C-alpha cells in the first residue's frame, strides 16, 4: 500500500504499531505538520486501532485528522461515524478512492 500511495504522489510515513503512530503524530503536531490522513489497521500489536482512534479523538491537536481504518475483523466494529472503514483484503482502487476522498496531496 505504501508504494501504491507514493506512486499516486502521496507522502507516506509508516509506523510499527499504534503506539509508535501516536508518538510520531504528536511530534508532527508539535511542528504543525499534521498529515492530511491516517490510514490505520484495526488489529495491531501493542495498541490496537480502537485505542488509537480513542487517543486521536481525545487529543485536541490530533482530533481533526481524518482516519481511514483497514480491518480484516469478522466481528462488526463499533460504528465510528467520522472515520472511513475498508475491509481487508483491500481493493487498491477502493483504497485510492477512499484516500482521495479524505486527504489532499
Buried (B, 14 or more C-beta within 10 A) or exposed (E): BEEBBEEEEBEEEEBEBBBBBBEBBEEBBEEEEBBEBBBBBBEBEEBBBBBBBEBBBEBEBBEEBBBBBBBEEEEEBEEBEEBBBBBEEBEEEEBBEBBEEBBEE
